[in-house]
Amino acid sequence: MTLKTGIYVDAENIRLCGGYGMRYDVLVDLANLGDSNMLRANCYLAENGERTKEDRDYRLKLYRYHNILRQCGFKVIKKYVKHFVDDEGILTTKANADMDLAIDALLQARNLDKIILLTGDGDFIRLVQALQNMGCRVEVIAFNNVSSELKEEADSFLSGFLIPGLLPMQNDGAGWHRGVPINYNADRGFGFMRYFSQQADGLRAESVFFHCSKSNVSSDSIFLDSNNIFEFKIVANSDNNNKTEAQNISSIDDHQY
């Protein structure tokens, strides 16, 4: 059975919460893995209309970005920034596309089996529930500052940092991965890193041994929290019968993305 899939991206939330530079072509590939077939792909983003008219460099850069999204198969839904002065005389800007995303998703879900929602905003919890009540499976992908309630409500949640290729890595080249620590033994200083590889039938969870001595962290207590994400290189250890292990381990909090 083929699952008709829709992608809905809250681009401003993703951009401001660690997902700047996200590759939309990788997102499309993800939506077409296995028995999934992408039917809809919408990206909701903000545009400063006044700046678009006045700033040529901004306009060219923005429209180049929009064209890349369209080439990847996304429909670009723009929300223009509005400026207003509040009661205290403070100038405020606002460009919220939440309502547009929610209405489109609800209307289009009639013809979809699976929704991939990219946002960490807890305001979408009720939308997730409504889509599930319509019979859709809802999978949430986000980066930083993700609502814990949104994670719990979704049928599945996956950090965008862990999806291979979705976000540029500090270290390029073969063997580099991002993962989370599991089963860390603080007394003996070792555990396993869980990461994902992309297979024809979908993302596959893998694990690899690591020792804290192969990291640059100041305290190994950071490995006790499986929410912490690390970059590492998988290598064959010649001192241990060429068994694979993670080395050059660093926290992504130490990198600038």
N, C-alpha and C positions, 0 to 999 in steps of 0.2 A: 504494500500500500504506500502510495506517494503522499507525503504530508505537504500540503500547500502552506507555504511559509511567508510571513510578512515581517519586515524589519522596520522599526520605528526608533529614530535617533533623536533624543533631546540634546542637540548639538552644543548648546550653551552650557548645560550642566556638565556634559562630558568634557568640554574644553577647559572649564574652570576647575574641574576636580581630577586632574591628573591625566586626562586623555588627549591632551594637545598633540597633534601629529598622528592621530589614529589613521590607519590605512583602511579606507572603505572597501577597497578591492578584496582585502583579506576577509572582511566582514561578509561580503557577498559569497566568497568561496565557502565560508563556514555555513552559511544558510543553504548551500547546495550540496552539502556532504550527505552521504548515505541515502536514506529514503526521503530526504527533504528537498523540496523544489521551491526556490524563491519566486513568489508571485507578485509581491508588493515590496517596495523599499522607499521609505519616506524619511527625509532629513529636515528637521525643523530648526531654523537658525535665525539669528538677529542681523539686521542691517541698519546702519545709521544712514538714513536717506539724505540728510543734509550733508554729511561728510562725503557720501558717494558723489554728490553733485559738485562739491568744492575741491576734493582731494583726488587728483588723477591717480596717484600711486596707490592710494587706498582702494579706489574703484577697480583698477586693473588687477590688483592682488586678490580682491574679494571675488571678482567675476571669474578669475582664473581658477580659484578654489571651487566655485559653483560649477564650473564646466567639468572639473575633475570628478565631482560627485555625480554629475549627469552621465559622464562616460562610464562610470562604474555601475550605472543602472538605477540611480536614485532620483526620485522626484524631489526637487528643492522647494520647500515651503518657507517663505521669508516672512518674518514678523518685523515690522519697522519700529525702530527705537522711538519712543515718545518722551518728550521733555515736559515737565510740569513743575511748578513751584508749590511747595506745601504751605501749611498755615504759618510756619515759622520762617518762611521766605527762603527755604533751602531748595536749590535746584535738584531735581531727581530725574533719573532716566529709567525707563522701564520698557522691556520687550519680552513679554512672556507668551510663549507659544503652547503652554500646557493644554489649554482648552482645544486648540486646533488639533494637537496630537491625539487627545482623548476622543474627540468626536470622530476623526478619521479612522482611528483604530476600531472603534465600536461599529461604525458603518461597514468597514471593509472586512471585519472579522467574520461576517456572514459567509464569506467565501474562503476562509482560511482555517487551517487546522492548528497551526503553531504561530505564536507571536514571539519575536526576539525584540525585547525592549531594552534600549540603551539609555539608562538614567540611574542615578542614585537617589533621586528625589522622592521622599516619602509621600508627597502629594499624589503620587500615582497608585497608591495602594488600592483605592476604590476602583480604579480602572482595571487593575490586575484581577480583582475579584469579579468584576462584571464580565471580563473576557473569559475567565474560567467558567462562569455560569453559562456562557454561550457555547461551551464545549471546547474552547481553545486551550492548548497548553501554552503557558506563558513562561519564557525563560528570560531572566534579567542579566545583563552584562553592565558592569560599571567599574570605576577605578577607585578613587578615594572618596571619603565622606559619604558613604552609602548608608541609607536608612536601614537599621537592623530589622524594622518591621517589614520593609519592602523585601528584604532577603527572605524572611520567613514566609511571606505571603506567596512569593513566586514558586512555580513548580520546580525551578532550579535557579541557582545563582552562581555565576562564575566571574571572578575578577578578570577584567580585560587585560591585566598585566600577564596573566597566565596563558592567554591564547597565543600560540606561536605566530610571530610576525605581525600581530595587530598593532603593536606599538614599537617604535625603534628601541633597540637595546644600547646600553652604554658600550658594551663589548660586541663587536661584530665578528662573524666568522663561524666556522663549523664547531659544533660541540657546545655552544653556549645556550643556556636555558634560563628560564625563571621558574621558581617553584616555592613551595612552602614546606617547613619542617614538620615531620611527623615522628612519633615514637622516639623522642629525644631522651636519652639516658644521661642526666646531668652528672651523675657520679662517674661515669666512664667517658663522657664527652663525645658520644656518637649518636647518630640517629639516621633518618632517611629524609631525602628531599622528594616530595611528590611534584611532578610536573606533567605536562600534557604534550603528546605528539599528535600530529594530524594524520589520520588514516582515511582511506576511501570511505569507510563507513561512519566516520565522525572523529571526534577527539577521543584519544585513549589516554587514561591515567597511567603513568609510569612512576617508578620510584628508584632512587639510587642512594647508596650508602654515602655518608659523609662523616668526617671528624672535625670537631670545632677548631683543631689546630690548623686546618686548611682554610680558615676564614680570617678576615681582618677586623672582626667585631671586638669591641672593648669588653663586653660581658656576654658569656654564652647563655645567660638567662633569656636572651632574645629568641633562642631556639625553642623555648618552651611554649611559645605562642604561635599556633599554626595560622594565625592571621597575618603574620609578618612574611613578607615576600623577599626573596633573595635572587640574585643573579649568580650563576656558577657555570663552570666548564666541566663537562663529563670527560674523564680521561681514563686510560688503562694504567693501573698502578703496577709497575714492574716489580715493586718490592712485595706485592701481594698476589703473585700468580696472574698478573695482568687483569685482575678483576677491576671492573669499572667503579669509579667513585667520583663524587663532586669535589672539585678543588677551586681555588681562587674565589671563594664565597664572599659576597658582599651584599649588604642590605640595599634595596632600591632607594631607601631614604637617604642614602649617601650620594645618590646620583641626581643630576639635574635633568629633568625631562621637559 
